[in-house]
Amino acid sequence: RIGEGVRHVRDIVGKVWLYIVLGVGLGAGIHGYVPENFMASLMGKSVWWSVPVAVLIGVPMYSNAAGILPVVQALLGKGAALGTVMAFMMSVIALSAPEMIILRKVLKPRLIAVFVGVVATGIMLVGYVFNLVL
């Protein structure tokens, strides 16, 4: 049982280590080099278009939740609004281009478009609600 557990841990770490390293590197770059007022002006609560832009920026990226967390932490530390950052994180995980390629194997393009539209709308709604409430 322990051997099987160790094997599963190795499999999981083998799949995610690169994303975690890239996420930490990107997060460190944002934390160290991006001015706080610049990030707040792009992703702050007062910027109405920040949530849709965050979703659009997140779509071409490919990561998992563990890999994107350092970036999320850096964005929040630089003054980005929580709802905007959540929308970015959710779009990276749910709407990435590789996810669409995987879905293409089982869904027709029209259904994928409906999926993307519904999920993107839901993500933006969550982002706006969090920005309003918090």
MOQUIUR-V976537 format. One record per helix or strand of 3 or more residues. SS is the DSSP state (A for helix, B for strand). FROM is the first residue (numbers start at 1). TO is the last residue. If there is no record, write none. Layout:
# MOQUIUR-V976537
ss-><SS & SS>
from-><FROM & FROM>
to-><TO & TO>
This chain:
# MOQUIUR-V976537
ss-><A & A & A & A & A & A & A>
from-><2 & 36 & 50 & 65 & 82 & 97 & 109>
to-><33 & 43 & 59 & 77 & 94 & 104 & 133>
